[in-house]
């Protein structure tokens, strides 16, 4: 039998590799290269999944080498997805034949590429996140449940590392010398990253921590409808609370504290800037809730204080709060609420007064609020400074004298 016949016999049999993929040849040689890239991604994905399983089963002495092999296959897998976008999706969008999914994918791709100009580290994480999502969501669209089940564990593992890496990066950036606009951008990135994690990753995991589950439920009320400024701040408050359980190391306490202080500042500004009485009241109630969260979730577990006076102020406030909560059942709802507002307002005033006139607007609002609560009363005088006398209150004091504007 000649060589030609042997060759034909090999290719004709239905049991060979070549005959099994024969039906894909037309796709492989298509002008858009879609079939070839899809096949290549499938091969790289399978190799990565196999290497990941090998790492899990490996003994300690072999684990490092197999981990290295997995990481290499992971990089090749992402490169294959990248090539799919460059060789296929871009061409389809250019030709006007792309689906909405593909158009959206390319738009996000350019947004990620743009990050590279300003921050190489953030770009590295964002591109990994993007490429993983593209393949994972593409498999969902194709209803490839078996492949999705095989990929799930790796997807979750890598996404955890990506989110932690991003939050660490933003935490470092907050410690740098940034202008107000840059700082605002970093805060937004932190809150948006936490929000993405809760939306995309949390549903894929199981949590037994009852407090975490409760916080996730609280967030569900913000899933529909347009959010106003109060809703946005409250949602961010819950997200920072969640971060204290999930991202303790990636978003350290010092950064979480700065995020809380940022939200407190935004809420105070909202109170004094809002002209509508109902919205102003909603913002004030949010501030009371935010002070609670800040003290319970962060200050109560803070171990190291840069300023001893801040530690003393927290302990005094916390003690007053505990005493009042212990009296809650004996007080009617209205009286309890009045006493609570007085304690919280006075604590916040004490924290802000040391900045001089910087927060004069919110301080004046607080004084007027204390007058309405019956804690102090204004004193008539010839000067244009607002003077108030304490009628009754938690702390002993006689006269408060501060500029009204």
Phi, psi and omega in degrees: 000130182285170180298321182300317182295319178300320180296317180296318181298318180298315185283339182278332184293142183279356184263359183271162179298318185295321180289331181293327181259010181303324182293345181265356185300321181296327178287320182299320183264016178290149185302328184279351180065015183299313182298317181297313181295321178296319178295318180296318178299317179300318180294315180294323179296315180298318179296319180295315180299319179298315181294324178296317179295323179296321178297317181295326183271348189289151172281161188306317185291338181258350188297318184299316181293318179291327176297319178297320179294320178297314182297323177294316180292329177295318178296318179294324177297314179293322178298322180295321178294320178301317180294326178300318181293315183292315187274336189241299186296318179302316181295321180293320177295319180296323181278351181079022181249007184282148175281170178299322178300316182290321177298316180295322179298316181291322178299314178294326180299315179294325177297320179292315180301323181297330181299329184303329182297328186252331185207103183296323183290312177299320179301317181302314180289318183295324180289319175301313180302315181296312183295320176300315181296319181302311182291316183297314180288330175295318177296323177296317180297328181271000179057041179269075187298321182297314180294320179299316179298323179288328184273339187311309185296319178293318180303312179295317181299311182291321179296322177302314180295322181294312181295320177296318179297318180296315181293325175296318180298313181293326178297319178294318181298325180295336180276353180276169181278089183255150172280166184307320181294317179294319179297318178300320179296318180294318177301316180298321179296320179298310181295320180293322179294317177296320180296315178301317181299315181295321182286314190266326188257318184306317180299341181271355184242164177247130180240132179259348179292113184297326179294318178298315179301319179296319179294322176297321178295321178298324181290335184299335181288348180260009185282335182237154177082165179278134182267134173272182185296323178297316179298318182297315180293318180297319179298317179295325177299315179295320180298319178294322176299319178296321181299333180290348177257322189261323186239050183299320183271324181287327178237080188299166185304320181298326179283318177301322179296319178294326177293317176299315180297324176298316180293322177298316180297316179298321182290319177299318179297322179296322179298312185280337181273336184282130180267336182280125186303316182297316180291324178296318180294319178298321179293322179294317179297324175297319179299318177299317179294320181292321176298319176302309182299316182299318181285319184285317187270340183237300186297327181292340179249005180288126185264323185242126181244129178289325183240115181303327181294329177290323177295318178296318180298319179296315182297320178297312180297315182297322179294316177299320180295317180294320178298315180296317180296329177290337179266000189304317183291333181275342182262148172286163188302317183295314181294320177300315181296319179299311181297322180296314180300318181299313180299313184292318180296315182296322179295317180290323177299316181299322180289329185268334185297334181291347179269009179070231185273001186302321183247037186298329183292314180288327178295320178293322176298318179299316181297318178296323178294318178295326175297313180295331179278352179083016182274326178223167175223147181288147176251134178288137177204166184274344180276160179267044173241142182277121178244141183224145177247135180285125176272307173205150181188177181287316179265153177275127178199158181251302184224136173250126180232112181220156177293141180276339180204000000 
